[in-house]
Amino acid sequence: MRDIVTLSCTECKQRNYTTTKNKKTTPDKLEFNKYCRFCQKHTPHRETK
């Protein structure tokens, strides 16, 4: 039921993190504030394909 999704930085577009989500309970895209090692700061990370 849970699918693996990739999170990418909204500023530099690098794919930094992977996580899982339940597509039935959260059909919209995930977004978290996480640390980007390329930007070297905390930035919003959004779910990508």
mmCIF entry with sequence, helices, sheets and N, C-alpha, C, O atoms, coordinates in Angstrom:
data_MODEL
# 
_entry.id   MODEL 
# 
_entity.id                         1 
_entity.type                       polymer 
_entity.pdbx_number_of_molecules   1 
# 
_entity_poly.entity_id                      1 
_entity_poly.type                           'polypeptide(L)' 
_entity_poly.nstd_linkage                   no 
_entity_poly.nstd_monomer                   no 
_entity_poly.pdbx_seq_one_letter_code       MRDIVTLSCTECKQRNYTTTKNKKTTPDKLEFNKYCRFCQKHTPHRETK 
_entity_poly.pdbx_seq_one_letter_code_can   MRDIVTLSCTECKQRNYTTTKNKKTTPDKLEFNKYCRFCQKHTPHRETK 
_entity_poly.pdbx_strand_id                 A 
# 
loop_
_entity_poly_seq.entity_id 
_entity_poly_seq.num 
_entity_poly_seq.mon_id 
_entity_poly_seq.hetero 
1 1  MET n 
1 2  ARG n 
1 3  ASP n 
1 4  ILE n 
1 5  VAL n 
1 6  THR n 
1 7  LEU n 
1 8  SER n 
1 9  CYS n 
1 10 THR n 
1 11 GLU n 
1 12 CYS n 
1 13 LYS n 
1 14 GLN n 
1 15 ARG n 
1 16 ASN n 
1 17 TYR n 
1 18 THR n 
1 19 THR n 
1 20 THR n 
1 21 LYS n 
1 22 ASN n 
1 23 LYS n 
1 24 LYS n 
1 25 THR n 
1 26 THR n 
1 27 PRO n 
1 28 ASP n 
1 29 LYS n 
1 30 LEU n 
1 31 GLU n 
1 32 PHE n 
1 33 ASN n 
1 34 LYS n 
1 35 TYR n 
1 36 CYS n 
1 37 ARG n 
1 38 PHE n 
1 39 CYS n 
1 40 GLN n 
1 41 LYS n 
1 42 HIS n 
1 43 THR n 
1 44 PRO n 
1 45 HIS n 
1 46 ARG n 
1 47 GLU n 
1 48 THR n 
1 49 LYS n 
# 
_struct_asym.id          A 
_struct_asym.entity_id   1 
# 
_struct_sheet.id               AA1 
_struct_sheet.type             ? 
_struct_sheet.number_strands   4 
_struct_sheet.details          ? 
# 
loop_
_struct_sheet_order.sheet_id 
_struct_sheet_order.range_id_1 
_struct_sheet_order.range_id_2 
_struct_sheet_order.offset 
_struct_sheet_order.sense 
AA1 1 2 ? anti-parallel 
AA1 2 3 ? anti-parallel 
AA1 3 4 ? anti-parallel 
# 
loop_
_struct_sheet_range.sheet_id 
_struct_sheet_range.id 
_struct_sheet_range.beg_label_comp_id 
_struct_sheet_range.beg_label_asym_id 
_struct_sheet_range.beg_label_seq_id 
_struct_sheet_range.pdbx_beg_PDB_ins_code 
_struct_sheet_range.end_label_comp_id 
_struct_sheet_range.end_label_asym_id 
_struct_sheet_range.end_label_seq_id 
_struct_sheet_range.pdbx_end_PDB_ins_code 
_struct_sheet_range.beg_auth_comp_id 
_struct_sheet_range.beg_auth_asym_id 
_struct_sheet_range.beg_auth_seq_id 
_struct_sheet_range.end_auth_comp_id 
_struct_sheet_range.end_auth_asym_id 
_struct_sheet_range.end_auth_seq_id 
AA1 1 ARG A 15 ? ASN A 22 ? ARG A 15 ASN A 22 
AA1 2 ARG A 2  ? CYS A 9  ? ARG A 2  CYS A 9  
AA1 3 LYS A 41 ? THR A 48 ? LYS A 41 THR A 48 
AA1 4 GLU A 31 ? CYS A 36 ? GLU A 31 CYS A 36 
# 
loop_
_atom_site.group_PDB 
_atom_site.id 
_atom_site.type_symbol 
_atom_site.label_atom_id 
_atom_site.label_alt_id 
_atom_site.label_comp_id 
_atom_site.label_asym_id 
_atom_site.label_entity_id 
_atom_site.label_seq_id 
_atom_site.pdbx_PDB_ins_code 
_atom_site.Cartn_x 
_atom_site.Cartn_y 
_atom_site.Cartn_z 
_atom_site.occupancy 
_atom_site.B_iso_or_equiv 
_atom_site.pdbx_formal_charge 
_atom_site.auth_seq_id 
_atom_site.auth_comp_id 
_atom_site.auth_asym_id 
_atom_site.auth_atom_id 
_atom_site.pdbx_PDB_model_num 
ATOM 1   N N  . MET A 1 1  ? 0.821  -1.195 0.000  1.00 0.00 ? 1  MET A N  1 
ATOM 2   C CA . MET A 1 1  ? 0.000  0.000  0.000  1.00 0.00 ? 1  MET A CA 1 
ATOM 3   C C  . MET A 1 1  ? 0.868  1.263  0.000  1.00 0.00 ? 1  MET A C  1 
ATOM 4   O O  . MET A 1 1  ? 0.494  2.261  -0.616 1.00 0.00 ? 1  MET A O  1 
ATOM 5   N N  . ARG A 1 2  ? 2.006  1.237  0.672  1.00 0.00 ? 2  ARG A N  1 
ATOM 6   C CA . ARG A 1 2  ? 2.883  2.414  0.727  1.00 0.00 ? 2  ARG A CA 1 
ATOM 7   C C  . ARG A 1 2  ? 3.824  2.402  -0.466 1.00 0.00 ? 2  ARG A C  1 
ATOM 8   O O  . ARG A 1 2  ? 4.375  1.362  -0.829 1.00 0.00 ? 2  ARG A O  1 
ATOM 9   N N  . ASP A 1 3  ? 3.999  3.559  -1.065 1.00 0.00 ? 3  ASP A N  1 
ATOM 10  C CA . ASP A 1 3  ? 4.870  3.691  -2.224 1.00 0.00 ? 3  ASP A CA 1 
ATOM 11  C C  . ASP A 1 3  ? 6.073  4.551  -1.892 1.00 0.00 ? 3  ASP A C  1 
ATOM 12  O O  . ASP A 1 3  ? 5.986  5.464  -1.070 1.00 0.00 ? 3  ASP A O  1 
ATOM 13  N N  . ILE A 1 4  ? 7.195  4.260  -2.531 1.00 0.00 ? 4  ILE A N  1 
ATOM 14  C CA . ILE A 1 4  ? 8.412  5.046  -2.342 1.00 0.00 ? 4  ILE A CA 1 
ATOM 15  C C  . ILE A 1 4  ? 8.344  6.274  -3.238 1.00 0.00 ? 4  ILE A C  1 
ATOM 16  O O  . ILE A 1 4  ? 8.070  6.162  -4.433 1.00 0.00 ? 4  ILE A O  1 
ATOM 17  N N  . VAL A 1 5  ? 8.595  7.450  -2.658 1.00 0.00 ? 5  VAL A N  1 
ATOM 18  C CA . VAL A 1 5  ? 8.608  8.696  -3.421 1.00 0.00 ? 5  VAL A CA 1 
ATOM 19  C C  . VAL A 1 5  ? 9.950  9.403  -3.197 1.00 0.00 ? 5  VAL A C  1 
ATOM 20  O O  . VAL A 1 5  ? 10.607 9.203  -2.175 1.00 0.00 ? 5  VAL A O  1 
ATOM 21  N N  . THR A 1 6  ? 10.341 10.224 -4.162 1.00 0.00 ? 6  THR A N  1 
ATOM 22  C CA . THR A 1 6  ? 11.592 10.967 -4.084 1.00 0.00 ? 6  THR A CA 1 
ATOM 23  C C  . THR A 1 6  ? 11.284 12.424 -3.816 1.00 0.00 ? 6  THR A C  1 
ATOM 24  O O  . THR A 1 6  ? 10.352 12.986 -4.390 1.00 0.00 ? 6  THR A O  1 
ATOM 25  N N  . LEU A 1 7  ? 12.078 13.045 -2.932 1.00 0.00 ? 7  LEU A N  1 
ATOM 26  C CA . LEU A 1 7  ? 11.916 14.465 -2.623 1.00 0.00 ? 7  LEU A CA 1 
ATOM 27  C C  . LEU A 1 7  ? 13.064 15.243 -3.260 1.00 0.00 ? 7  LEU A C  1 
ATOM 28  O O  . LEU A 1 7  ? 14.227 14.858 -3.140 1.00 0.00 ? 7  LEU A O  1 
ATOM 29  N N  . SER A 1 8  ? 12.728 16.346 -3.943 1.00 0.00 ? 8  SER A N  1 
ATOM 30  C CA . SER A 1 8  ? 13.764 17.161 -4.564 1.00 0.00 ? 8  SER A CA 1 
ATOM 31  C C  . SER A 1 8  ? 13.676 18.590 -4.051 1.00 0.00 ? 8  SER A C  1 
ATOM 32  O O  . SER A 1 8  ? 12.601 19.072 -3.693 1.00 0.00 ? 8  SER A O  1 
ATOM 33  N N  . CYS A 1 9  ? 14.804 19.249 -4.020 1.00 0.00 ? 9  CYS A N  1 
ATOM 34  C CA . CYS A 1 9  ? 14.900 20.628 -3.548 1.00 0.00 ? 9  CYS A CA 1 
ATOM 35  C C  . CYS A 1 9  ? 14.185 21.545 -4.534 1.00 0.00 ? 9  CYS A C  1 
ATOM 36  O O  . CYS A 1 9  ? 14.323 21.381 -5.746 1.00 0.00 ? 9  CYS A O  1 
ATOM 37  N N  . THR A 1 10 ? 13.425 22.503 -4.025 1.00 0.00 ? 10 THR A N  1 
ATOM 38  C CA . THR A 1 10 ? 12.707 23.415 -4.910 1.00 0.00 ? 10 THR A CA 1 
ATOM 39  C C  . THR A 1 10 ? 13.602 24.524 -5.456 1.00 0.00 ? 10 THR A C  1 
ATOM 40  O O  . THR A 1 10 ? 13.230 25.196 -6.418 1.00 0.00 ? 10 THR A O  1 
ATOM 41  N N  . GLU A 1 11 ? 14.772 24.724 -4.858 1.00 0.00 ? 11 GLU A N  1 
ATOM 42  C CA . GLU A 1 11 ? 15.673 25.773 -5.334 1.00 0.00 ? 11 GLU A CA 1 
ATOM 43  C C  . GLU A 1 11 ? 16.678 25.266 -6.354 1.00 0.00 ? 11 GLU A C  1 
ATOM 44  O O  . GLU A 1 11 ? 16.815 25.853 -7.427 1.00 0.00 ? 11 GLU A O  1 
ATOM 45  N N  . CYS A 1 12 ? 17.386 24.181 -6.038 1.00 0.00 ? 12 CYS A N  1 
ATOM 46  C CA . CYS A 1 12 ? 18.414 23.691 -6.962 1.00 0.00 ? 12 CYS A CA 1 
ATOM 47  C C  . CYS A 1 12 ? 17.959 22.484 -7.785 1.00 0.00 ? 12 CYS A C  1 
ATOM 48  O O  . CYS A 1 12 ? 18.672 22.057 -8.693 1.00 0.00 ? 12 CYS A O  1 
ATOM 49  N N  . LYS A 1 13 ? 16.793 21.933 -7.484 1.00 0.00 ? 13 LYS A N  1 
ATOM 50  C CA . LYS A 1 13 ? 16.186 20.801 -8.205 1.00 0.00 ? 13 LYS A CA 1 
ATOM 51  C C  . LYS A 1 13 ? 16.941 19.484 -8.070 1.00 0.00 ? 13 LYS A C  1 
ATOM 52  O O  . LYS A 1 13 ? 16.720 18.566 -8.860 1.00 0.00 ? 13 LYS A O  1 
ATOM 53  N N  . GLN A 1 14 ? 17.817 19.377 -7.097 1.00 0.00 ? 14 GLN A N  1 
ATOM 54  C CA . GLN A 1 14 ? 18.528 18.121 -6.852 1.00 0.00 ? 14 GLN A CA 1 
ATOM 55  C C  . GLN A 1 14 ? 17.627 17.161 -6.080 1.00 0.00 ? 14 GLN A C  1 
ATOM 56  O O  . GLN A 1 14 ? 16.881 17.577 -5.194 1.00 0.00 ? 14 GLN A O  1 
ATOM 57  N N  . ARG A 1 15 ? 17.702 15.891 -6.417 1.00 0.00 ? 15 ARG A N  1 
ATOM 58  C CA . ARG A 1 15 ? 16.930 14.869 -5.708 1.00 0.00 ? 15 ARG A CA 1 
ATOM 59  C C  . ARG A 1 15 ? 17.743 14.372 -4.528 1.00 0.00 ? 15 ARG A C  1 
ATOM 60  O O  . ARG A 1 15 ? 18.758 13.700 -4.710 1.00 0.00 ? 15 ARG A O  1 
ATOM 61  N N  . ASN A 1 16 ? 17.301 14.699 -3.316 1.00 0.00 ? 16 ASN A N  1 
ATOM 62  C CA . ASN A 1 16 ? 18.111 14.450 -2.129 1.00 0.00 ? 16 ASN A CA 1 
ATOM 63  C C  . ASN A 1 16 ? 17.589 13.335 -1.242 1.00 0.00 ? 16 ASN A C  1 
ATOM 64  O O  . ASN A 1 16 ? 18.392 12.609 -0.655 1.00 0.00 ? 16 ASN A O  1 
ATOM 65  N N  . TYR A 1 17 ? 16.298 13.168 -1.120 1.00 0.00 ? 17 TYR A N  1 
ATOM 66  C CA . TYR A 1 17 ? 15.721 12.257 -0.129 1.00 0.00 ? 17 TYR A CA 1 
ATOM 67  C C  . TYR A 1 17 ? 14.704 11.322 -0.766 1.00 0.00 ? 17 TYR A C  1 
ATOM 68  O O  . TYR A 1 17 ? 14.098 11.636 -1.790 1.00 0.00 ? 17 TYR A O  1 
ATOM 69  N N  . THR A 1 18 ? 14.533 10.166 -0.133 1.00 0.00 ? 18 THR A N  1 
ATOM 70  C CA . THR A 1 18 ? 13.440 9.257  -0.477 1.00 0.00 ? 18 THR A CA 1 
ATOM 71  C C  . THR A 1 18 ? 12.638 8.986  0.786  1.00 0.00 ? 18 THR A C  1 
ATOM 72  O O  . THR A 1 18 ? 13.179 8.983  1.892  1.00 0.00 ? 18 THR A O  1 
ATOM 73  N N  . THR A 1 19 ? 11.354 8.762  0.610  1.00 0.00 ? 19 THR A N  1 
ATOM 74  C CA . THR A 1 19 ? 10.477 8.457  1.730  1.00 0.00 ? 19 THR A CA 1 
ATOM 75  C C  . THR A 1 19 ? 9.318  7.625  1.200  1.00 0.00 ? 19 THR A C  1 
ATOM 76  O O  . THR A 1 19 ? 9.227  7.373  -0.002 1.00 0.00 ? 19 THR A O  1 
ATOM 77  N N  . THR A 1 20 ? 8.437  7.201  2.091  1.00 0.00 ? 20 THR A N  1 
ATOM 78  C CA . THR A 1 20 ? 7.264  6.433  1.672  1.00 0.00 ? 20 THR A CA 1 
ATOM 79  C C  . THR A 1 20 ? 6.008  7.196  2.042  1.00 0.00 ? 20 THR A C  1 
ATOM 80  O O  . THR A 1 20 ? 5.995  7.992  2.981  1.00 0.00 ? 20 THR A O  1 
ATOM 81  N N  . LYS A 1 21 ? 4.965  6.938  1.292  1.00 0.00 ? 21 LYS A N  1 
ATOM 82  C CA . LYS A 1 21 ? 3.674  7.535  1.623  1.00 0.00 ? 21 LYS A CA 1 
ATOM 83  C C  . LYS A 1 21 ? 2.552  6.601  1.224  1.00 0.00 ? 21 LYS A C  1 
ATOM 84  O O  . LYS A 1 21 ? 2.711  5.755  0.344  1.00 0.00 ? 21 LYS A O  1 
ATOM 85  N N  . ASN A 1 22 ? 1.426  6.763  1.875  1.00 0.00 ? 22 ASN A N  1 
ATOM 86  C CA . ASN A 1 22 ? 0.223  6.011  1.561  1.00 0.00 ? 22 ASN A CA 1 
ATOM 87  C C  . ASN A 1 22 ? -0.586 6.842  0.569  1.00 0.00 ? 22 ASN A C  1 
ATOM 88  O O  . ASN A 1 22 ? -1.060 7.926  0.909  1.00 0.00 ? 22 ASN A O  1 
ATOM 89  N N  . LYS A 1 23 ? -0.745 6.343  -0.651 1.00 0.00 ? 23 LYS A N  1 
ATOM 90  C CA . LYS A 1 23 ? -1.416 7.127  -1.691 1.00 0.00 ? 23 LYS A CA 1 
ATOM 91  C C  . LYS A 1 23 ? -2.927 7.263  -1.467 1.00 0.00 ? 23 LYS A C  1 
ATOM 92  O O  . LYS A 1 23 ? -3.556 8.176  -2.002 1.00 0.00 ? 23 LYS A O  1 
ATOM 93  N N  . LYS A 1 24 ? -3.496 6.366  -0.687 1.00 0.00 ? 24 LYS A N  1 
ATOM 94  C CA . LYS A 1 24 ? -4.931 6.485  -0.414 1.00 0.00 ? 24 LYS A CA 1 
ATOM 95  C C  . LYS A 1 24 ? -5.228 7.622  0.557  1.00 0.00 ? 24 LYS A C  1 
ATOM 96  O O  . LYS A 1 24 ? -6.214 8.339  0.384  1.00 0.00 ? 24 LYS A O  1 
ATOM 97  N N  . THR A 1 25 ? -4.392 7.795  1.571  1.00 0.00 ? 25 THR A N  1 
ATOM 98  C CA . THR A 1 25 ? -4.664 8.826  2.572  1.00 0.00 ? 25 THR A CA 1 
ATOM 99  C C  . THR A 1 25 ? -4.102 10.186 2.178  1.00 0.00 ? 25 THR A C  1 
ATOM 100 O O  . THR A 1 25 ? -4.635 11.213 2.600  1.00 0.00 ? 25 THR A O  1 
ATOM 101 N N  . THR A 1 26 ? -3.026 10.216 1.369  1.00 0.00 ? 26 THR A N  1 
ATOM 102 C CA . THR A 1 26 ? -2.430 11.487 0.936  1.00 0.00 ? 26 THR A CA 1 
ATOM 103 C C  . THR A 1 26 ? -2.236 11.484 -0.578 1.00 0.00 ? 26 THR A C  1 
ATOM 104 O O  . THR A 1 26 ? -1.136 11.213 -1.060 1.00 0.00 ? 26 THR A O  1 
ATOM 105 N N  . PRO A 1 27 ? -3.283 11.779 -1.324 1.00 0.00 ? 27 PRO A N  1 
ATOM 106 C CA . PRO A 1 27 ? -3.158 11.769 -2.785 1.00 0.00 ? 27 PRO A CA 1 
ATOM 107 C C  . PRO A 1 27 ? -2.375 12.966 -3.341 1.00 0.00 ? 27 PRO A C  1 
ATOM 108 O O  . PRO A 1 27 ? -1.861 12.907 -4.459 1.00 0.00 ? 27 PRO A O  1 
ATOM 109 N N  . ASP A 1 28 ? -2.284 14.059 -2.553 1.00 0.00 ? 28 ASP A N  1 
ATOM 110 C CA . ASP A 1 28 ? -1.546 15.231 -3.033 1.00 0.00 ? 28 ASP A CA 1 
ATOM 111 C C  . ASP A 1 28 ? -0.048 15.037 -2.791 1.00 0.00 ? 28 ASP A C  1 
ATOM 112 O O  . ASP A 1 28 ? 0.360  14.092 -2.115 1.00 0.00 ? 28 ASP A O  1 
ATOM 113 N N  . LYS A 1 29 ? 0.766  15.935 -3.345 1.00 0.00 ? 29 LYS A N  1 
ATOM 114 C CA . LYS A 1 29 ? 2.220  15.818 -3.240 1.00 0.00 ? 29 LYS A CA 1 
ATOM 115 C C  . LYS A 1 29 ? 2.712  16.262 -1.869 1.00 0.00 ? 29 LYS A C  1 
ATOM 116 O O  . LYS A 1 29 ? 2.210  17.226 -1.292 1.00 0.00 ? 29 LYS A O  1 
ATOM 117 N N  . LEU A 1 30 ? 3.699  15.543 -1.366 1.00 0.00 ? 30 LEU A N  1 
ATOM 118 C CA . LEU A 1 30 ? 4.293  15.866 -0.075 1.00 0.00 ? 30 LEU A CA 1 
ATOM 119 C C  . LEU A 1 30 ? 5.259  17.037 -0.207 1.00 0.00 ? 30 LEU A C  1 
ATOM 120 O O  . LEU A 1 30 ? 5.876  17.234 -1.254 1.00 0.00 ? 30 LEU A O  1 
ATOM 121 N N  . GLU A 1 31 ? 5.381  17.805 0.862  1.00 0.00 ? 31 GLU A N  1 
ATOM 122 C CA . GLU A 1 31 ? 6.370  18.875 0.904  1.00 0.00 ? 31 GLU A CA 1 
ATOM 123 C C  . GLU A 1 31 ? 6.874  19.037 2.336  1.00 0.00 ? 31 GLU A C  1 
ATOM 124 O O  . GLU A 1 31 ? 6.086  19.180 3.272  1.00 0.00 ? 31 GLU A O  1 
ATOM 125 N N  . PHE A 1 32 ? 8.205  19.013 2.493  1.00 0.00 ? 32 PHE A N  1 
ATOM 126 C CA . PHE A 1 32 ? 8.849  19.150 3.792  1.00 0.00 ? 32 PHE A CA 1 
ATOM 127 C C  . PHE A 1 32 ? 9.964  20.170 3.701  1.00 0.00 ? 32 PHE A C  1 
ATOM 128 O O  . PHE A 1 32 ? 10.530 20.391 2.631  1.00 0.00 ? 32 PHE A O  1 
ATOM 129 N N  . ASN A 1 33 ? 10.282 20.801 4.845  1.00 0.00 ? 33 ASN A N  1 
ATOM 130 C CA . ASN A 1 33 ? 11.489 21.614 4.929  1.00 0.00 ? 33 ASN A CA 1 
ATOM 131 C C  . ASN A 1 33 ? 12.611 20.704 5.398  1.00 0.00 ? 33 ASN A C  1 
ATOM 132 O O  . ASN A 1 33 ? 12.590 20.199 6.521  1.00 0.00 ? 33 ASN A O  1 
ATOM 133 N N  . LYS A 1 34 ? 13.596 20.499 4.522  1.00 0.00 ? 34 LYS A N  1 
ATOM 134 C CA . LYS A 1 34 ? 14.705 19.617 4.838  1.00 0.00 ? 34 LYS A CA 1 
ATOM 135 C C  . LYS A 1 34 ? 16.016 20.282 4.428  1.00 0.00 ? 34 LYS A C  1 
ATOM 136 O O  . LYS A 1 34 ? 16.028 21.266 3.688  1.00 0.00 ? 34 LYS A O  1 
ATOM 137 N N  . TYR A 1 35 ? 17.117 19.723 4.924  1.00 0.00 ? 35 TYR A N  1 
ATOM 138 C CA . TYR A 1 35 ? 18.421 20.292 4.624  1.00 0.00 ? 35 TYR A CA 1 
ATOM 139 C C  . TYR A 1 35 ? 18.897 19.816 3.253  1.00 0.00 ? 35 TYR A C  1 
ATOM 140 O O  . TYR A 1 35 ? 18.865 18.623 2.951  1.00 0.00 ? 35 TYR A O  1 
ATOM 141 N N  . CYS A 1 36 ? 19.337 20.764 2.430  1.00 0.00 ? 36 CYS A N  1 
ATOM 142 C CA . CYS A 1 36 ? 19.896 20.451 1.119  1.00 0.00 ? 36 CYS A CA 1 
ATOM 143 C C  . CYS A 1 36 ? 21.411 20.620 1.198  1.00 0.00 ? 36 CYS A C  1 
ATOM 144 O O  . CYS A 1 36 ? 21.899 21.708 1.505  1.00 0.00 ? 36 CYS A O  1 
ATOM 145 N N  . ARG A 1 37 ? 22.145 19.563 0.926  1.00 0.00 ? 37 ARG A N  1 
ATOM 146 C CA . ARG A 1 37 ? 23.605 19.652 1.022  1.00 0.00 ? 37 ARG A CA 1 
ATOM 147 C C  . ARG A 1 37 ? 24.214 20.406 -0.140 1.00 0.00 ? 37 ARG A C  1 
ATOM 148 O O  . ARG A 1 37 ? 25.364 20.836 -0.055 1.00 0.00 ? 37 ARG A O  1 
ATOM 149 N N  . PHE A 1 38 ? 23.474 20.578 -1.225 1.00 0.00 ? 38 PHE A N  1 
ATOM 150 C CA . PHE A 1 38 ? 23.975 21.340 -2.369 1.00 0.00 ? 38 PHE A CA 1 
ATOM 151 C C  . PHE A 1 38 ? 23.793 22.843 -2.151 1.00 0.00 ? 38 PHE A C  1 
ATOM 152 O O  . PHE A 1 38 ? 24.676 23.633 -2.485 1.00 0.00 ? 38 PHE A O  1 
ATOM 153 N N  . CYS A 1 39 ? 22.651 23.235 -1.592 1.00 0.00 ? 39 CYS A N  1 
ATOM 154 C CA . CYS A 1 39 ? 22.406 24.645 -1.247 1.00 0.00 ? 39 CYS A CA 1 
ATOM 155 C C  . CYS A 1 39 ? 23.047 25.020 0.087  1.00 0.00 ? 39 CYS A C  1 
ATOM 156 O O  . CYS A 1 39 ? 23.293 26.195 0.360  1.00 0.00 ? 39 CYS A O  1 
ATOM 157 N N  . GLN A 1 40 ? 23.312 24.018 0.909  1.00 0.00 ? 40 GLN A N  1 
ATOM 158 C CA . GLN A 1 40 ? 23.871 24.172 2.252  1.00 0.00 ? 40 GLN A CA 1 
ATOM 159 C C  . GLN A 1 40 ? 22.970 25.001 3.168  1.00 0.00 ? 40 GLN A C  1 
ATOM 160 O O  . GLN A 1 40 ? 23.443 25.838 3.936  1.00 0.00 ? 40 GLN A O  1 
ATOM 161 N N  . LYS A 1 41 ? 21.662 24.748 3.070  1.00 0.00 ? 41 LYS A N  1 
ATOM 162 C CA . LYS A 1 41 ? 20.683 25.386 3.945  1.00 0.00 ? 41 LYS A CA 1 
ATOM 163 C C  . LYS A 1 41 ? 19.387 24.576 3.913  1.00 0.00 ? 41 LYS A C  1 
ATOM 164 O O  . LYS A 1 41 ? 19.231 23.667 3.098  1.00 0.00 ? 41 LYS A O  1 
ATOM 165 N N  . HIS A 1 42 ? 18.474 24.915 4.799  1.00 0.00 ? 42 HIS A N  1 
ATOM 166 C CA . HIS A 1 42 ? 17.159 24.277 4.823  1.00 0.00 ? 42 HIS A CA 1 
ATOM 167 C C  . HIS A 1 42 ? 16.274 24.906 3.753  1.00 0.00 ? 42 HIS A C  1 
ATOM 168 O O  . HIS A 1 42 ? 16.122 26.125 3.689  1.00 0.00 ? 42 HIS A O  1 
ATOM 169 N N  . THR A 1 43 ? 15.693 24.047 2.915  1.00 0.00 ? 43 THR A N  1 
ATOM 170 C CA . THR A 1 43 ? 14.838 24.517 1.832  1.00 0.00 ? 43 THR A CA 1 
ATOM 171 C C  . THR A 1 43 ? 13.618 23.609 1.743  1.00 0.00 ? 43 THR A C  1 
ATOM 172 O O  . THR A 1 43 ? 13.650 22.492 2.260  1.00 0.00 ? 43 THR A O  1 
ATOM 173 N N  . PRO A 1 44 ? 12.550 24.059 1.104  1.00 0.00 ? 44 PRO A N  1 
ATOM 174 C CA . PRO A 1 44 ? 11.397 23.168 0.889  1.00 0.00 ? 44 PRO A CA 1 
ATOM 175 C C  . PRO A 1 44 ? 11.746 22.068 -0.114 1.00 0.00 ? 44 PRO A C  1 
ATOM 176 O O  . PRO A 1 44 ? 12.325 22.338 -1.167 1.00 0.00 ? 44 PRO A O  1 
ATOM 177 N N  . HIS A 1 45 ? 11.398 20.863 0.214  1.00 0.00 ? 45 HIS A N  1 
ATOM 178 C CA . HIS A 1 45 ? 11.586 19.717 -0.668 1.00 0.00 ? 45 HIS A CA 1 
ATOM 179 C C  . HIS A 1 45 ? 10.218 19.168 -1.040 1.00 0.00 ? 45 HIS A C  1 
ATOM 180 O O  . HIS A 1 45 ? 9.382  18.922 -0.170 1.00 0.00 ? 45 HIS A O  1 
ATOM 181 N N  . ARG A 1 46 ? 9.996  18.979 -2.316 1.00 0.00 ? 46 ARG A N  1 
ATOM 182 C CA . ARG A 1 46 ? 8.696  18.529 -2.821 1.00 0.00 ? 46 ARG A CA 1 
ATOM 183 C C  . ARG A 1 46 ? 8.838  17.175 -3.489 1.00 0.00 ? 46 ARG A C  1 
ATOM 184 O O  . ARG A 1 46 ? 9.895  16.827 -4.016 1.00 0.00 ? 46 ARG A O  1 
ATOM 185 N N  . GLU A 1 47 ? 7.757  16.423 -3.456 1.00 0.00 ? 47 GLU A N  1 
ATOM 186 C CA . GLU A 1 47 ? 7.720  15.105 -4.065 1.00 0.00 ? 47 GLU A CA 1 
ATOM 187 C C  . GLU A 1 47 ? 7.846  15.208 -5.587 1.00 0.00 ? 47 GLU A C  1 
ATOM 188 O O  . GLU A 1 47 ? 7.228  16.070 -6.213 1.00 0.00 ? 47 GLU A O  1 
ATOM 189 N N  . THR A 1 48 ? 8.654  14.317 -6.172 1.00 0.00 ? 48 THR A N  1 
ATOM 190 C CA . THR A 1 48 ? 8.794  14.239 -7.628 1.00 0.00 ? 48 THR A CA 1 
ATOM 191 C C  . THR A 1 48 ? 8.517  12.812 -8.067 1.00 0.00 ? 48 THR A C  1 
ATOM 192 O O  . THR A 1 48 ? 8.224  11.948 -7.240 1.00 0.00 ? 48 THR A O  1 
ATOM 193 N N  . LYS A 1 49 ? 8.606  12.567 -9.338 1.00 0.00 ? 49 LYS A N  1 
ATOM 194 C CA . LYS A 1 49 ? 8.382  11.224 -9.874 1.00 0.00 ? 49 LYS A CA 1 
ATOM 195 C C  . LYS A 1 49 ? 9.515  10.290 -9.508 1.00 0.00 ? 49 LYS A C  1 
ATOM 196 O O  . LYS A 1 49 ? 9.492  9.116  -9.878 1.00 0.00 ? 49 LYS A O  1 
# 
